[in-house]
Amino acid sequence: MSSNIHEVIIKLRDQASAGIKGIKKATDSAMESIERHREGIQKVALTSGAALVGMGAGIGAAIKSASDLGESVNAVNVVF
């Protein structure tokens, strides 16, 4: 009976070790993928940020131009 318990324990240990090795392999693979793509991810983030800043500046200029046009139209209406 004691022999059976030892066999079960050894089998469980081996299965747990195999599971841990599988998790380690998957984790290592994921980390390698992240490292390979890190530069591209950073470039996309920086480019997107710069594009948003540019869009914000363009929108601000468009709003100011529209406001100036509104004031000019109002001045013309007052004169005529």
Backbone as CSV, one residue per row, in Angstrom:
resi,resn,N_x,N_y,N_z,CA_x,CA_y,CA_z,C_x,C_y,C_z
1,MET,0.818,-1.188,0.000,0.000,0.000,0.000,0.867,1.261,0.000
2,SER,1.915,1.250,0.790,2.824,2.389,0.860,3.480,2.640,-0.493
3,SER,3.745,1.585,-1.215,4.351,1.694,-2.528,3.431,2.419,-3.505
4,ASN,2.137,2.123,-3.425,1.167,2.786,-4.305,1.098,4.292,-4.035
5,ILE,1.144,4.664,-2.780,1.096,6.084,-2.420,2.334,6.792,-2.961
6,HIS,3.476,6.141,-2.829,4.716,6.732,-3.337,4.654,6.886,-4.857
7,GLU,4.114,5.915,-5.533,3.985,5.987,-6.995,3.060,7.131,-7.408
8,VAL,1.962,7.274,-6.678,1.017,8.357,-6.974,1.685,9.710,-6.750
9,ILE,2.395,9.832,-5.665,3.070,11.100,-5.356,4.111,11.413,-6.428
10,ILE,4.884,10.431,-6.832,5.902,10.646,-7.861,5.246,11.030,-9.185
11,LYS,4.151,10.345,-9.520,3.449,10.661,-10.770,2.890,12.086,-10.728
12,LEU,2.299,12.477,-9.615,1.768,13.841,-9.477,2.879,14.878,-9.582
13,ARG,4.025,14.581,-8.953,5.164,15.502,-9.027,5.642,15.659,-10.469
14,ASP,5.725,14.553,-11.181,6.163,14.604,-12.584,5.179,15.396,-13.441
15,GLN,3.884,15.192,-13.211,2.875,15.924,-13.982,2.920,17.418,-13.651
16,ALA,3.109,17.734,-12.385,3.199,19.144,-12.000,4.440,19.783,-12.614
17,SER,5.543,19.061,-12.623,6.774,19.586,-13.223,6.584,19.836,-14.713
18,ALA,5.909,18.931,-15.384,5.655,19.104,-16.819,4.770,20.324,-17.055
19,GLY,3.778,20.517,-16.206,2.907,21.687,-16.336,3.660,22.985,-16.125
20,ILE,4.527,23.007,-15.145,5.333,24.203,-14.859,6.279,24.491,-16.017
21,LYS,6.868,23.444,-16.589,7.750,23.634,-17.737,6.976,24.222,-18.921
22,GLY,5.732,23.766,-19.114,4.902,24.308,-20.191,4.586,25.775,-19.984
23,ILE,4.284,26.134,-18.744,4.005,27.544,-18.418,5.249,28.394,-18.644
24,LYS,6.410,27.885,-18.228,7.660,28.626,-18.424,7.947,28.823,-19.906
25,LYS,7.716,27.793,-20.707,7.948,27.901,-22.143,7.025,28.952,-22.763
26,ALA,5.750,28.940,-22.381,4.803,29.926,-22.911,5.172,31.342,-22.480
27,THR,5.596,31.500,-21.235,5.999,32.811,-20.729,7.239,33.320,-21.453
28,ASP,8.212,32.437,-21.649,9.424,32.834,-22.373,9.096,33.248,-23.801
29,SER,8.217,32.509,-24.436,7.814,32.832,-25.814,7.124,34.197,-25.876
30,ALA,6.250,34.455,-24.916,5.554,35.744,-24.883,6.538,36.889,-24.668
31,MET,7.501,36.706,-23.779,8.492,37.755,-23.521,9.354,38.010,-24.752
32,GLU,9.730,36.963,-25.463,10.510,37.132,-26.692,9.714,37.920,-27.729
33,SER,8.437,37.625,-27.839,7.584,38.335,-28.797,7.473,39.812,-28.442
34,ILE,7.305,40.093,-27.165,7.222,41.492,-26.715,8.524,42.225,-27.030
35,GLU,9.638,41.589,-26.755,10.936,42.223,-27.031,11.127,42.470,-28.529
36,ARG,10.710,41.509,-29.359,10.860,41.678,-30.814,10.016,42.843,-31.328
37,HIS,8.868,43.063,-30.748,7.942,44.086,-31.253,7.979,45.393,-30.484
38,ARG,8.808,45.465,-29.455,8.842,46.662,-28.601,9.144,47.931,-29.393
39,GLU,10.133,47.887,-30.270,10.518,49.079,-31.029,9.360,49.562,-31.901
40,GLY,8.687,48.630,-32.555,7.547,49.006,-33.392,6.415,49.604,-32.582
41,ILE,6.151,49.029,-31.425,5.089,49.548,-30.554,5.426,50.970,-30.104
42,GLN,6.684,51.203,-29.759,7.092,52.544,-29.329,6.960,53.546,-30.471
43,LYS,7.335,53.144,-31.684,7.223,54.053,-32.829,5.774,54.431,-33.086
44,VAL,4.888,53.439,-33.021,3.464,53.716,-33.244,2.940,54.669,-32.169
45,ALA,3.318,54.441,-30.932,2.856,55.303,-29.843,3.348,56.736,-30.019
46,LEU,4.624,56.894,-30.361,5.171,58.243,-30.545,4.544,58.943,-31.749
47,THR,4.376,58.201,-32.846,3.783,58.787,-34.040,2.334,59.197,-33.781
48,SER,1.605,58.350,-33.092,0.209,58.664,-32.773,0.110,59.896,-31.889
49,GLY,1.002,59.982,-30.906,0.999,61.144,-30.017,1.299,62.422,-30.778
50,ALA,2.289,62.367,-31.669,2.629,63.555,-32.458,1.478,63.937,-33.384
51,ALA,0.823,62.945,-33.955,-0.314,63.228,-34.841,-1.450,63.892,-34.069
52,LEU,-1.711,63.430,-32.862,-2.774,64.042,-32.056,-2.438,65.481,-31.686
53,VAL,-1.180,65.741,-31.376,-0.764,67.116,-31.065,-0.944,68.001,-32.295
54,GLY,-0.537,67.484,-33.459,-0.710,68.245,-34.708,-2.173,68.507,-35.024
55,MET,-3.002,67.488,-34.810,-4.436,67.671,-35.062,-5.018,68.720,-34.116
56,GLY,-4.580,68.695,-32.873,-5.064,69.673,-31.900,-4.680,71.088,-32.305
57,ALA,-3.454,71.258,-32.777,-3.010,72.580,-33.230,-3.812,73.022,-34.450
58,GLY,-4.046,72.092,-35.371,-4.824,72.423,-36.571,-6.260,72.789,-36.236
59,ILE,-6.850,72.064,-35.317,-8.229,72.357,-34.910,-8.286,73.716,-34.222
60,GLY,-7.279,73.998,-33.384,-7.241,75.307,-32.714,-7.145,76.442,-33.722
61,ALA,-6.311,76.275,-34.754,-6.173,77.304,-35.785,-7.465,77.460,-36.574
62,ALA,-8.144,76.343,-36.855,-9.409,76.408,-37.596,-10.481,77.131,-36.785
63,ILE,-10.528,76.892,-35.502,-11.514,77.569,-34.647,-11.227,79.067,-34.600
64,LYS,-9.954,79.451,-34.481,-9.598,80.876,-34.459,-9.971,81.526,-35.783
65,SER,-9.694,80.840,-36.906,-10.045,81.396,-38.219,-11.551,81.559,-38.360
66,ALA,-12.305,80.590,-37.890,-13.763,80.681,-37.959,-14.270,81.839,-37.100
67,SER,-13.668,82.025,-35.951,-14.049,83.129,-35.078,-13.744,84.476,-35.740
68,ASP,-12.554,84.583,-36.354,-12.183,85.811,-37.050,-13.142,86.097,-38.204
69,LEU,-13.520,85.041,-38.938,-14.473,85.207,-40.039,-15.815,85.700,-39.510
70,GLY,-16.243,85.124,-38.387,-17.503,85.572,-37.790,-17.454,87.042,-37.408
71,GLU,-16.344,87.478,-36.839,-16.196,88.895,-36.481,-16.184,89.778,-37.720
72,SER,-15.522,89.323,-38.791,-15.485,90.107,-40.036,-16.871,90.223,-40.644
73,VAL,-17.623,89.129,-40.657,-18.995,89.166,-41.199,-19.843,90.099,-40.372
74,ASN,-19.681,90.053,-39.064,-20.446,90.924,-38.185,-20.083,92.400,-38.444
75,ALA,-18.807,92.698,-38.637,-18.374,94.077,-38.926,-18.948,94.549,-40.248
76,VAL,-18.977,93.689,-41.255,-19.547,94.079,-42.536,-21.036,94.349,-42.390
77,ASN,-21.721,93.516,-41.640,-23.171,93.716,-41.434,-23.457,95.015,-40.703
78,VAL,-22.589,95.412,-39.793,-22.777,96.651,-39.052,-22.592,97.838,-39.994
79,VAL,-21.606,97.775,-40.868,-21.318,98.882,-41.777,-22.448,99.028,-42.800
80,PHE,-22.936,97.927,-43.330,-23.965,98.006,-44.360,-25.297,97.775,-43.729
